[in-house]
Amino acid sequence: MLEGISHTQGALARAQKVLSRAGRGGLGDVARGAAPAPSGGTPDTTPDALGRELYALVVRAQAEGVDAEAALRAELRRVEAGIEAAERARGADAAARATSGH
């Protein structure tokens, strides 16, 4: 499912591609499950507001001495491993059903 997604693109673009592919492949819940749930109220999801939130995270990372790009890449590796594990489990379940005749 994740084959062909370039590891050379930026982490944010890669994250969007991983989410898109996982969603199309029926594993969007696995990919989104890694993200914390929004806290209280209705969040402003306009592009401007989301851009400000993203930028605020970069500012926070910089202030803490964290490379935001590297941090997101590390999280993506974890998410991708979860998607791949779910794919393997789904394949094993399908194979078990096929051999049992169900």
DSSP file (Angstrom, degrees, kcal/mol; ACC not computed):
  #  RESIDUE AA STRUCTURE BP1 BP2  ACC     N-H-->O    O-->H-N    N-H-->O    O-->H-N    TCO  KAPPA ALPHA  PHI   PSI    X-CA   Y-CA   Z-CA
    1    1 A M              0   0    0      0, 0.0    24,-0.0     0, 0.0    83,-0.0   0.000 360.0 360.0 360.0 -36.5    0.0    0.0    0.0
    2    2 A L    >   +     0   0    0     78,-0.1     3,-1.7     2,-0.1    20,-0.0   0.435 360.0 125.0 -96.7   0.2    2.8    2.4    0.8
    3    3 A E  T 3  S+     0   0    0      1,-0.2     3,-0.1     3,-0.0     0, 0.0  -0.304  70.9  25.5 -59.9 141.1    5.1    1.3   -2.0
    4    4 A G  T 3  S+     0   0    0      1,-0.3     2,-0.7     0, 0.0    -1,-0.2   0.342  80.4 131.2  89.1  -7.4    6.2    4.1   -4.3
    5    5 A I    <   -     0   0    0     -3,-1.7    -1,-0.3     1,-0.1     2,-0.1  -0.715  63.6-119.5 -79.9 119.2    5.9    6.9   -1.7
    6    6 A S        -     0   0    0     -2,-0.7     3,-0.4     1,-0.2    -1,-0.1  -0.318  17.2-157.8 -65.6 133.5    9.2    8.7   -2.0
    7    7 A H  S    S+     0   0    0      1,-0.2    -1,-0.2    -2,-0.1     7,-0.1   0.506  89.5  67.8 -83.4  -5.6   11.3    8.9    1.1
    8    8 A T  S    S+     0   0    0      2,-0.0    -1,-0.2     6,-0.0     3,-0.1   0.648  80.2  91.7 -90.6 -15.0   13.0   11.9   -0.4
    9    9 A Q  S    S-     0   0    0     -3,-0.4     5,-0.0     1,-0.1    -4,-0.0  -0.341  93.5 -79.1 -74.9 163.1   10.0   14.3   -0.2
   10   10 A G     >  -     0   0    0      1,-0.1     4,-2.5     4,-0.1     5,-0.2  -0.172  40.2-114.4 -59.1 154.4    9.5   16.4    2.8
   11   11 A A  H  > S+     0   0    0      1,-0.2     4,-2.6     2,-0.2     5,-0.2   0.856 113.9  52.4 -62.4 -37.4    8.0   14.8    5.9
   12   12 A L  H  > S+     0   0    0      2,-0.2     4,-2.0     1,-0.2    -1,-0.2   0.934 111.8  45.1 -67.2 -44.7    4.7   16.8    5.7
   13   13 A A  H  > S+     0   0    0      1,-0.2     4,-1.9     2,-0.2    -2,-0.2   0.903 114.2  50.3 -63.6 -40.3    4.1   15.9    2.1
   14   14 A R  H  X S+     0   0    0     -4,-2.5     4,-2.9     2,-0.2    -2,-0.2   0.902 107.5  53.7 -64.4 -40.9    4.9   12.3    2.9
   15   15 A A  H  X S+     0   0    0     -4,-2.6     4,-2.5     1,-0.2    -1,-0.2   0.914 108.5  49.2 -60.2 -42.9    2.6   12.2    5.8
   16   16 A Q  H  X S+     0   0    0     -4,-2.0     4,-2.2     2,-0.2    -1,-0.2   0.901 112.2  48.4 -63.3 -39.8   -0.3   13.5    3.6
   17   17 A K  H  X S+     0   0    0     -4,-1.9     4,-2.8     2,-0.2     5,-0.2   0.911 110.6  50.7 -67.0 -42.7    0.5   10.8    1.0
   18   18 A V  H  X S+     0   0    0     -4,-2.9     4,-2.7     1,-0.2     5,-0.2   0.930 111.9  47.7 -60.8 -45.6    0.7    8.0    3.7
   19   19 A L  H  X S+     0   0    0     -4,-2.5     4,-2.3    -5,-0.2    -1,-0.2   0.908 112.8  49.2 -61.3 -42.3   -2.7    9.1    5.1
   20   20 A S  H  X S+     0   0    0     -4,-2.2     4,-2.4     2,-0.2    -2,-0.2   0.940 113.7  44.5 -63.3 -48.4   -4.2    9.2    1.6
   21   21 A R  H  X S+     0   0    0     -4,-2.8     4,-2.0     1,-0.2     6,-0.2   0.912 113.5  50.3 -64.3 -42.8   -3.0    5.8    0.7
   22   22 A A  H  <>S+     0   0    0     -4,-2.7     5,-3.3    -5,-0.2     6,-0.6   0.908 110.8  50.4 -63.1 -40.7   -4.0    4.2    4.0
   23   23 A G  H ><5S+     0   0    0     -4,-2.3     3,-1.3     4,-0.3     5,-0.3   0.932 111.5  46.7 -62.2 -46.5   -7.5    5.7    3.6
   24   24 A R  H 3<5S+     0   0    0     -4,-2.4    -1,-0.2     1,-0.3    -2,-0.2   0.818 111.7  53.2 -64.8 -29.8   -7.9    4.4    0.1
   25   25 A G  T 3<5S-     0   0    0     -4,-2.0    -1,-0.3    -5,-0.2    -2,-0.2   0.375 119.9-107.2 -88.2   5.3   -6.6    1.0    1.3
   26   26 A G  T < 5S+     0   0    0     -3,-1.3    -3,-0.2    -4,-0.2     3,-0.2   0.628  98.3  99.3  82.2  12.7   -9.1    0.8    4.1
   27   27 A L     >< +     0   0    0     -5,-3.3     4,-2.0    -6,-0.2     3,-0.4   0.041  36.0 117.4-119.1  25.7   -6.5    1.4    6.8
   28   28 A G  H  > S+     0   0    0     -6,-0.6     4,-3.0    -5,-0.3     5,-0.2   0.849  74.4  57.8 -59.7 -34.9   -7.2    5.1    7.5
   29   29 A D  H  > S+     0   0    0      2,-0.2     4,-1.6     1,-0.2    -1,-0.2   0.863 105.7  49.9 -65.1 -34.7   -8.2    4.3   11.0
   30   30 A V  H  4 S+     0   0    0     -3,-0.4     4,-0.4     2,-0.2    -2,-0.2   0.928 114.1  44.6 -67.0 -45.2   -4.8    2.7   11.6
   31   31 A A  H >< S+     0   0    0     -4,-2.0     3,-0.7     1,-0.2    -2,-0.2   0.902 118.4  42.3 -67.4 -41.5   -3.0    5.8   10.2
   32   32 A R  H >< S+     0   0    0     -4,-3.0     3,-1.7     1,-0.2    -1,-0.2   0.737  97.2  77.6 -77.5 -22.0   -5.1    8.3   12.0
   33   33 A G  T 3< S+     0   0    0     -4,-1.6    -1,-0.2     1,-0.3    -2,-0.2   0.712  85.8  62.7 -61.2 -20.5   -5.1    6.3   15.3
   34   34 A A  T <  S+     0   0    0     -3,-0.7    -1,-0.3    -4,-0.4    -2,-0.2   0.720  88.0  86.4 -76.6 -20.6   -1.6    7.5   16.0
   35   35 A A  S <  S-     0   0    0     -3,-1.7     2,-0.1    -4,-0.2    -3,-0.0  -0.578  86.2-111.6 -85.1 141.3   -2.7   11.1   16.2
   36   36 A P        -     0   0    0      0, 0.0    -1,-0.1     0, 0.0     3,-0.1  -0.390  38.0-103.7 -67.2 147.9   -4.0   12.6   19.4
   37   37 A A        -     0   0    0      1,-0.1    -4,-0.0    -4,-0.1     0, 0.0  -0.427  43.0 -96.7 -68.9 144.8   -7.7   13.4   19.6
   38   38 A P        -     0   0    0      0, 0.0     2,-0.6     0, 0.0    -1,-0.1  -0.309  40.6-122.7 -59.7 145.9   -8.6   17.1   19.3
   39   39 A S        -     0   0    0      1,-0.1     0, 0.0    -3,-0.1     0, 0.0  -0.836  56.0 -40.4-100.4 125.7   -9.1   18.7   22.7
   40   40 A G  S    S+     0   0    0     -2,-0.6    -1,-0.1     3,-0.0     0, 0.0   0.687  99.7  24.0  44.3 148.6  -12.4   20.4   23.4
   41   41 A G  S    S-     0   0    0      1,-0.1     0, 0.0    -3,-0.1     0, 0.0   0.141  99.6 -55.2  65.0-178.7  -14.6   22.6   21.3
   42   42 A T        -     0   0    0     -4,-0.0    -1,-0.1     3,-0.0     2,-0.0  -0.878  58.7-134.7 -98.8 115.6  -14.8   22.8   17.5
   43   43 A P        -     0   0    0      0, 0.0     2,-0.8     0, 0.0    -2,-0.0  -0.345  18.0-112.5 -71.3 151.0  -11.4   23.4   16.0
   44   44 A D        -     0   0    0      1,-0.1     0, 0.0     5,-0.1     0, 0.0  -0.747  35.6-179.9 -80.7 113.4  -10.9   26.0   13.3
   45   45 A T        +     0   0    0     -2,-0.8    -1,-0.1     4,-0.1    -3,-0.0   0.104  31.6 129.7-107.0  22.0  -10.0   23.9   10.3
   46   46 A T  S  > S-     0   0    0      1,-0.1     4,-2.7     4,-0.0     5,-0.3  -0.404  72.6-112.1 -68.6 154.0   -9.5   26.6    7.8
   47   47 A P  H  > S+     0   0    0      0, 0.0     4,-2.4     0, 0.0     5,-0.2   0.889 118.4  52.5 -54.8 -39.7   -6.3   26.5    5.8
   48   48 A D  H  > S+     0   0    0      2,-0.2     4,-2.1     1,-0.2     5,-0.1   0.932 111.3  45.4 -62.1 -45.5   -5.1   29.7    7.6
   49   49 A A  H  > S+     0   0    0      2,-0.2     4,-2.3     1,-0.2    -1,-0.2   0.914 114.1  48.1 -65.9 -43.0   -5.8   28.3   11.0
   50   50 A L  H  X S+     0   0    0     -4,-2.7     4,-2.7     1,-0.2    -1,-0.2   0.890 109.8  53.3 -65.5 -37.8   -4.1   25.0   10.3
   51   51 A G  H  X S+     0   0    0     -4,-2.4     4,-2.6    -5,-0.3    -1,-0.2   0.909 108.6  49.7 -61.0 -41.9   -1.1   26.7    8.8
   52   52 A R  H  X S+     0   0    0     -4,-2.1     4,-2.6     2,-0.2    -2,-0.2   0.910 110.9  49.9 -63.5 -41.6   -0.8   28.7   12.0
   53   53 A E  H  X S+     0   0    0     -4,-2.3     4,-1.9     2,-0.2    -2,-0.2   0.921 111.5  48.2 -63.8 -43.5   -1.0   25.6   14.1
   54   54 A L  H  X S+     0   0    0     -4,-2.7     4,-1.8     1,-0.2    -2,-0.2   0.933 113.2  47.5 -61.3 -45.5    1.6   23.9   12.0
   55   55 A Y  H  X S+     0   0    0     -4,-2.6     4,-2.6     1,-0.2    -2,-0.2   0.896 108.4  55.3 -63.6 -39.7    3.9   26.9   12.2
   56   56 A A  H  X S+     0   0    0     -4,-2.6     4,-2.5     1,-0.2    -1,-0.2   0.873 106.2  52.1 -61.4 -36.9    3.4   27.0   16.0
   57   57 A L  H  X S+     0   0    0     -4,-1.9     4,-2.7     2,-0.2    -1,-0.2   0.895 109.2  49.2 -66.0 -38.9    4.5   23.4   16.2
   58   58 A V  H  X S+     0   0    0     -4,-1.8     4,-2.7     2,-0.2    -2,-0.2   0.911 111.4  49.5 -65.2 -41.7    7.7   24.2   14.3
   59   59 A V  H  X S+     0   0    0     -4,-2.6     4,-2.5     2,-0.2    -2,-0.2   0.928 112.1  48.5 -61.4 -44.8    8.3   27.2   16.6
   60   60 A R  H  X S+     0   0    0     -4,-2.5     4,-1.5     2,-0.2    -2,-0.2   0.918 111.9  48.6 -62.0 -44.5    7.8   25.0   19.6
   61   61 A A  H  <>S+     0   0    0     -4,-2.7     5,-3.2     1,-0.2     4,-0.4   0.929 111.5  50.0 -61.3 -45.4   10.1   22.4   18.3
   62   62 A Q  H ><5S+     0   0    0     -4,-2.7     3,-1.4     1,-0.2    -2,-0.2   0.916 108.7  52.2 -59.5 -44.1   12.8   25.0   17.5
   63   63 A A  H 3<5S+     0   0    0     -4,-2.5    -1,-0.2     1,-0.3    -2,-0.2   0.816 112.1  46.6 -62.9 -30.2   12.5   26.4   21.0
   64   64 A E  T 3<5S-     0   0    0     -4,-1.5    -1,-0.3    -3,-0.3    -2,-0.2   0.404 117.8-111.5 -92.6   1.9   13.0   22.9   22.5
   65   65 A G  T < 5S+     0   0    0     -3,-1.4     2,-0.4    -4,-0.4    -3,-0.2   0.764  70.8 141.5  75.6  24.5   16.0   22.2   20.2
   66   66 A V      < -     0   0    0     -5,-3.2     2,-0.9    -6,-0.2    -1,-0.3  -0.848  55.8-129.2-103.9 134.5   14.0   19.5   18.3
   67   67 A D     >  -     0   0    0     -2,-0.4     4,-2.6     1,-0.2     5,-0.2  -0.738  20.1-160.4 -79.1 106.4   14.3   19.1   14.5
   68   68 A A  H  > S+     0   0    0     -2,-0.9     4,-2.4     1,-0.2     5,-0.2   0.875  88.0  52.0 -60.4 -40.2   10.7   19.1   13.5
   69   69 A E  H  > S+     0   0    0      1,-0.2     4,-2.4     2,-0.2    -1,-0.2   0.937 112.4  45.0 -61.9 -47.5   11.3   17.4   10.1
   70   70 A A  H  > S+     0   0    0      2,-0.2     4,-2.3     1,-0.2    -2,-0.2   0.882 112.0  52.9 -65.1 -38.2   13.3   14.6   11.8
   71   71 A A  H  X S+     0   0    0     -4,-2.6     4,-2.1     2,-0.2    -1,-0.2   0.915 111.1  45.8 -63.8 -43.1   10.6   14.2   14.5
   72   72 A L  H  X S+     0   0    0     -4,-2.4     4,-2.5     2,-0.2    -2,-0.2   0.896 111.2  52.7 -68.3 -38.9    7.8   13.9   11.9
   73   73 A R  H  X S+     0   0    0     -4,-2.4     4,-2.1     2,-0.2    -2,-0.2   0.910 109.1  50.0 -61.1 -41.5    9.9   11.5    9.9
   74   74 A A  H  X S+     0   0    0     -4,-2.3     4,-1.6     2,-0.2    -2,-0.2   0.915 111.4  48.1 -63.4 -42.6   10.4    9.3   13.0
   75   75 A E  H  X S+     0   0    0     -4,-2.1     4,-2.6     1,-0.2    -2,-0.2   0.894 109.0  54.4 -64.3 -39.3    6.7    9.4   13.7
   76   76 A L  H  X S+     0   0    0     -4,-2.5     4,-3.3     1,-0.2     5,-0.2   0.897 104.0  54.6 -61.9 -40.0    5.9    8.5   10.1
   77   77 A R  H  X S+     0   0    0     -4,-2.1     4,-2.0     1,-0.2    -1,-0.2   0.908 110.4  47.0 -59.8 -40.3    8.2    5.4   10.4
   78   78 A R  H  X S+     0   0    0     -4,-1.6     4,-1.8     2,-0.2    -2,-0.2   0.929 114.3  46.2 -65.5 -45.4    6.2    4.3   13.4
   79   79 A V  H  X S+     0   0    0     -4,-2.6     4,-2.3     1,-0.2    -2,-0.2   0.920 111.9  51.1 -63.6 -44.7    2.8    4.9   11.6
   80   80 A E  H  X S+     0   0    0     -4,-3.3     4,-2.8     1,-0.2    -1,-0.2   0.886 107.3  53.5 -61.6 -38.9    4.0    3.1    8.5
   81   81 A A  H  X S+     0   0    0     -4,-2.0     4,-2.3    -5,-0.2    -1,-0.2   0.897 109.2  49.7 -62.2 -39.7    5.1    0.1   10.6
   82   82 A G  H  X S+     0   0    0     -4,-1.8     4,-2.2     2,-0.2    -2,-0.2   0.898 111.2  48.4 -64.9 -40.7    1.6    0.0   12.0
   83   83 A I  H  X S+     0   0    0     -4,-2.3     4,-2.4     2,-0.2    -2,-0.2   0.929 112.1  49.0 -64.4 -45.1    0.0    0.2    8.6
   84   84 A E  H  X S+     0   0    0     -4,-2.8     4,-2.4     1,-0.2    -2,-0.2   0.886 110.9  50.2 -63.4 -38.8    2.3   -2.6    7.3
   85   85 A A  H  X S+     0   0    0     -4,-2.3     4,-2.5     2,-0.2    -1,-0.2   0.903 110.8  49.5 -64.7 -40.8    1.5   -4.8   10.3
   86   86 A A  H  X S+     0   0    0     -4,-2.2     4,-2.4     2,-0.2    -2,-0.2   0.881 110.0  51.7 -65.8 -37.4   -2.2   -4.2    9.7
   87   87 A E  H  X S+     0   0    0     -4,-2.4     4,-2.5     2,-0.2    -2,-0.2   0.931 110.5  47.9 -62.6 -45.6   -1.7   -5.1    6.1
   88   88 A R  H  X S+     0   0    0     -4,-2.4     4,-2.6     1,-0.2    -2,-0.2   0.915 112.5  48.9 -62.1 -42.5    0.1   -8.4    7.0
   89   89 A A  H  X S+     0   0    0     -4,-2.5     4,-2.5     2,-0.2    -1,-0.2   0.908 111.1  49.8 -64.0 -41.3   -2.6   -9.3    9.5
   90   90 A R  H  X S+     0   0    0     -4,-2.4     4,-2.2     1,-0.2    -1,-0.2   0.907 111.9  48.8 -63.7 -40.9   -5.3   -8.6    6.9
   91   91 A G  H  X S+     0   0    0     -4,-2.5     4,-2.3     2,-0.2    -2,-0.2   0.895 111.1  49.5 -64.9 -40.4   -3.5  -10.8    4.4
   92   92 A A  H  X S+     0   0    0     -4,-2.6     4,-2.4     2,-0.2    -2,-0.2   0.898 110.8  50.2 -65.9 -40.4   -3.1  -13.6    7.0
   93   93 A D  H  X S+     0   0    0     -4,-2.5     4,-2.3     2,-0.2    -2,-0.2   0.914 111.2  48.6 -62.7 -42.9   -6.8  -13.4    7.9
   94   94 A A  H  X S+     0   0    0     -4,-2.2     4,-2.2     1,-0.2    -2,-0.2   0.905 112.2  48.9 -64.7 -41.1   -7.8  -13.6    4.2
   95   95 A A  H  X S+     0   0    0     -4,-2.3     4,-2.2     2,-0.2    -2,-0.2   0.900 110.3  51.0 -65.3 -40.2   -5.4  -16.6    3.6
   96   96 A A  H  X S+     0   0    0     -4,-2.4     4,-1.5     1,-0.2    -2,-0.2   0.902 111.0  48.2 -64.4 -41.0   -6.9  -18.3    6.7
   97   97 A R  H  X>S+     0   0    0     -4,-2.3     5,-1.9     1,-0.2     4,-0.8   0.896 110.8  51.9 -65.2 -38.8  -10.4  -17.8    5.4
   98   98 A A  H  <5S+     0   0    0     -4,-2.2     3,-0.4     1,-0.2    -2,-0.2   0.893 112.2  44.6 -66.1 -40.0   -9.4  -19.1    2.0
   99   99 A T  H  <5S+     0   0    0     -4,-2.2    -1,-0.2     1,-0.2    -2,-0.2   0.755 112.1  52.1 -77.8 -22.8   -7.9  -22.3    3.3
  100  100 A S  H  <5S-     0   0    0     -4,-1.5    -1,-0.2    -5,-0.2    -2,-0.2   0.567 112.6-118.0 -89.2  -6.9  -10.8  -22.9    5.7
  101  101 A G  T  <5       0   0    0     -4,-0.8    -3,-0.2    -3,-0.4    -4,-0.1   0.641 360.0 360.0  84.9  13.6  -13.3  -22.6    2.9
  102  102 A H      <       0   0    0     -5,-1.9    -4,-0.2    -6,-0.2    -5,-0.1   0.410 360.0 360.0-104.4 360.0  -15.2  -19.6    4.3
